[in-house]
Amino acid sequence: MAKSPQELAQTMIDNLPAKTGRSLEEWQALVAGTSAVKHGEIMKILKGEHGVSHGFANLIAQKCIGNLDVGDEDLVANQYQGKEGLKPIHDEIVAYVEGFGDELEIAPKKTSVSLRRKKQFALIQPSTKTRIDLGINLKGVEPQGRLEAMKGMCTHKIKLTSLDEFDAETKAWLKQAFDLAG
């Protein structure tokens, strides 16, 4: 079974001393001794002044500002406050991708849920009170119909306003994106 985001974060925390020369607590104390309070400011200090790799710097910064101290359920629940009608669509997408196998990682963030295999293949984002944007990575696939071009972490998006729109066509695109991410 795929590791949970908490298990992955804990593995990184356990590896911090060997990989960076300091424990999480030591890094947090170092950051606390600076004027940095925002994620980007902390990242700049860790990477620029201390040579910490991006992944470890991000973990330390997230822990310093408290983002990783919120449980996955809370992150998702917060995304759907005032958008409760969209939560069944989110749940259906997650239930569907959970059938893809052990290589799947579901990583809730503050405003979206990242779906990854070896790399991100999709992103579930409640963009408005009435719509989820399902971003997917399908490099080389031409936009067509509901599969719109998108810039950023995902190459395409599908706008979902009802469970009916998470149909066989959408599921096929999502599965194709998963397969391409392996």
C-alpha positions in Angstrom: 0.0 0.0 0.0 1.2 3.5 -0.7 2.5 5.5 2.2 0.4 8.2 3.6 1.6 11.8 3.5 2.3 11.6 7.2 4.4 8.5 6.8 6.4 10.1 4.0 6.9 13.3 6.0 8.0 11.2 9.0 10.5 9.3 6.8 12.0 12.6 5.7 12.1 13.9 9.3 13.9 10.7 10.3 16.4 11.2 7.5 17.1 14.9 8.2 20.2 14.4 10.4 21.9 12.1 8.0 21.0 14.2 4.9 21.4 17.7 6.3 23.5 17.4 9.5 20.7 18.6 11.8 17.5 17.3 13.3 14.1 18.9 12.6 14.2 20.5 16.1 17.6 22.0 15.4 16.4 23.4 12.0 13.3 24.8 13.7 15.5 26.5 16.3 17.8 27.9 13.6 14.8 29.3 11.7 13.3 30.7 14.9 16.5 32.7 15.4 15.9 34.5 12.1 13.3 37.1 11.1 11.9 34.7 8.5 8.2 33.8 9.1 6.9 33.1 5.6 7.4 29.9 3.7 9.4 31.6 0.9 11.6 33.4 3.4 12.4 30.2 5.2 13.1 28.4 2.0 15.5 31.1 0.9 17.5 30.9 4.1 17.6 27.1 4.2 18.5 26.6 0.5 20.7 29.7 0.0 22.6 30.0 3.3 22.6 26.4 4.4 22.6 24.4 1.1 19.5 22.3 2.1 17.9 20.6 -0.9 14.5 21.8 -2.0 12.5 18.8 -0.6 14.0 19.0 2.9 13.9 22.8 2.9 10.2 22.6 2.0 9.5 20.1 4.8 11.3 22.2 7.4 9.5 25.4 6.2 6.1 23.6 6.3 6.8 22.4 9.8 8.0 25.8 10.9 4.8 27.5 9.8 2.6 24.7 11.0 1.1 23.5 7.7 2.0 19.9 8.3 0.5 19.9 11.8 -3.0 19.8 10.3 -4.4 16.3 9.5 -5.4 15.3 6.0 -9.1 15.2 6.9 -8.9 18.8 8.2 -7.2 20.0 5.0 -9.8 18.5 2.8 -12.7 19.6 5.1 -11.4 23.1 5.0 -11.3 23.1 1.2 -15.0 22.3 1.1 -16.3 24.7 3.7 -19.1 26.6 1.9 -18.7 24.2 -1.0 -20.2 21.1 0.6 -22.1 20.2 -2.5 -18.8 19.5 -4.3 -17.5 17.0 -1.6 -19.3 14.0 -3.2 -17.4 14.7 -6.5 -14.1 14.8 -4.6 -14.9 11.6 -2.7 -15.8 9.8 -6.0 -12.6 10.9 -7.7 -10.5 9.6 -4.7 -12.5 6.3 -4.5 -11.8 5.8 -8.2 -8.1 6.5 -8.1 -7.6 4.4 -5.0 -8.2 1.4 -7.3 -5.1 2.3 -9.3 -2.8 0.4 -6.9 0.0 0.7 -4.4 2.0 3.3 -6.3 -0.7 6.0 -5.7 -0.1 8.8 -3.3 -2.9 11.1 -2.3 -1.5 14.3 -0.8 -4.0 17.0 0.5 -2.7 20.5 0.5 -4.2 23.7 1.7 -6.3 24.4 -1.4 -6.2 21.2 -3.4 -5.4 17.5 -3.3 -2.4 16.2 -5.3 -2.5 12.8 -6.9 0.9 11.3 -7.6 2.5 8.2 -8.8 6.2 8.7 -9.5 5.2 12.3 -10.3 2.0 14.3 -10.0 -0.6 13.1 -12.5 -3.7 15.0 -11.3 -4.9 17.7 -8.9 -8.4 18.0 -7.4 -9.2 21.6 -6.7 -12.6 23.1 -5.6 -12.2 26.3 -7.6 -15.6 27.9 -7.0 -18.6 27.1 -4.9 -20.1 25.2 -7.8 -17.1 23.7 -9.6 -14.1 21.4 -9.1 -11.3 21.7 -11.5 -9.7 18.3 -12.1 -6.2 19.1 -13.4 -4.5 16.3 -15.2 -1.1 15.8 -16.9 -1.5 14.5 -20.4 1.5 15.8 -22.3 1.1 15.5 -26.0 -2.7 15.1 -25.9 -4.6 17.8 -27.7 -7.3 19.5 -25.8 -10.7 18.3 -26.9 -14.3 18.9 -25.7 -14.3 19.1 -21.9 -10.5 18.4 -21.8 -9.3 22.0 -21.8 -5.7 23.2 -22.0 -4.2 24.5 -18.8 -0.9 26.1 -17.8 1.0 25.3 -14.6 1.5 21.9 -12.8 -1.1 20.2 -15.0 -1.4 20.3 -18.8 -5.2 20.0 -18.9 -8.3 20.5 -16.8 -11.8 19.2 -16.7 -14.5 21.3 -15.0 -16.8 19.2 -12.8 -20.0 20.6 -11.4 -21.9 17.3 -10.8 -21.2 13.6 -10.1 -22.6 12.8 -13.6 -19.6 14.7 -15.1 -17.2 12.3 -13.5 -18.0 9.9 -16.3 -16.3 7.2 -18.3 -14.5 9.7 -20.5 -13.1 11.6 -17.5 -12.1 8.4 -15.8 -10.3 7.3 -18.9 -8.3 10.6 -19.1 -7.4 10.2 -15.4 -6.3 6.6 -15.8 -4.2 7.6 -18.8 -2.5 10.4 -16.8 -1.8 7.9 -14.0 -0.2 5.4 -16.5 1.9 8.2 -18.0 3.2 9.1 -14.5 4.8 5.7 -14.0 
